[in-house]
Structures are given as structure tokens and as C-alpha cells.
Amino acid sequence: MGQTIVVVSGKGGTGKTSFTANVGMGLAMLGHATLCLDCDVGLRNLDIAMAMTDCAVMDFTDILTGNCTLEEAAVPHPKQHNLFLLTAPTRIGVSSIDKQAFRDLFPAINEQYDYCLVDAPAGLGAGFQLAISGADRAVLVTTTEASSLRDAQRTAMELNVLPENSVHMVVNRCRQKLLKSLHQTIDDAIDSTGLPLLGVIPEDETMSLHAGRGVPLLMTNNDCAARAYRNIARRINGQRTPLMKIR
């Protein structure tokens, strides 16, 4: 039986969607059937992050209404075996989605896939509540900015509905020189949220370049952010992997 991991953030711009796409690919590269589910209703971008723009014809509401099956709606990645995308609707609001039907979708997902990563919308509104409703675990993505940490702290409180010890934090876009100049450490981020650390991802200027070319980061020779994503995928999979040092 697989497990569903919701990826959340207190605010936009933390790199949550890129995290979902790249860690999902990392899990697929480890040999696990992995579904990346976009739950950002009306503002979906996970297909772009996965280099699968316009690949999906149907979204998860087509499954809920009986228009298609999970197998028909989940689109396989064109270049990565074991990786699939289930996208969000764009023309309806969260209020129009049957919340119970959405939750009932996850037993079938967990039976078919080893991992399901749910890309939640930023913030704590109805979309956030929908995204976490079927989750077994959560990853809270934040940066070291004061506003991001404050929002992460508030978001962590909302994740108390999940099982104990099932919520972890990732600190994204870390720059060591900036941390030193602001007298900040990763420990400050941990203290502010009270969550255990799953991983640290360095600031990587090549990410936007690869994304613009439609090439998944983990399929390049990148050894910066890509290595961090691979390490996080290994930790999610239960492997002991040391944190990489931020230069």
C-alpha cells in the first residue's frame, strides 16, 4: 500500500511546486510508481514544472464525476518511467468540488502507486484544506525569509490534524552567504516551526534555465539543487542520507 504526501507552504514563491515535481521524479528514479497530483484548483502549474505542459486532457474532477478512471486521467511522463501526473481543473472553484469524493479517491491512488505527492495551493484557504484531506504525511516548504518563516509557523499549526510525527520541513533556496550576513541558521527555521528537518535545498540559478527549455532538472548534469532533491527522495523512501552542505 502506498502513501500520500501533501506538499504545502505558508505563502507563494517558496518553490513548493518545483519541489513536488523534482522529488516526484527522484522517487520514480528509485523505481517507485509515483503520482504527482496538482491540487491548485484554477491556478495549476505542476505540469509546467514537470515538463508536461498540455499533456493532460482530463483532471481529477473527471474521475470524481465518473467521466473517466484514475488510469485514464493520470498521464505518464514522456521521459521518466514510473512517473505520472494528475492535474487540477482550471474552470471551476474549490467550492464546486465534492470534498468527500476527493478524499475517497486516495485509497485507489495508494493501491496503485507507491507514492502520491499532492501539490497544495499556497496559503490556508479551502484549497489547502482540500489538499491535506487525503494525506498520510506532509512536507512544509519554506525559505529563510522572515515572512516565509512566520507563514510556515502558522501553516504547521494547521497540520496538527495529520498523524503525529508525519510532518516535516524543507528549507529551500538557501544561500550560505546570506544566512551569515543575517546571522541566521537552519536551526532558526526549525525552531520557528517546531518541525523536524527533511532537507535543505540550495539556491540554484540554473533551475529557471532548464525549466525554460522544458528539461526536468533531474535529467540534467546539475549537481546542486538536483542532488538535494535526490537526497530528499531517498529520505522519504527511508534511506539514511546526510544533509548536503550549502556553499
Buried (B, 14 or more C-beta within 10 A) or exposed (E): EBBBBBBBBBBBEBBBBBBBBBBBBBBBBBEBBBBBBBBBBEEBBBBBBBBBEEBBEBBBBBBBEEEBEBEEBBBEBEEBEBBBBBBBBEEEEBEEBEBEBBEEBBEEBBEBBBBBBBBBBBBBEBBBBBBBBBBBBBBBBBBBBEEBBBBBBEBBEBBEEBEEEEBBBBBBBBBEEBBEEEEBEBEBBBEBBEBEBBBBBBBBEBBEEBBEEEBBBBBBEBEBBBBBBBBBBBBBBEEEEEBBEBE
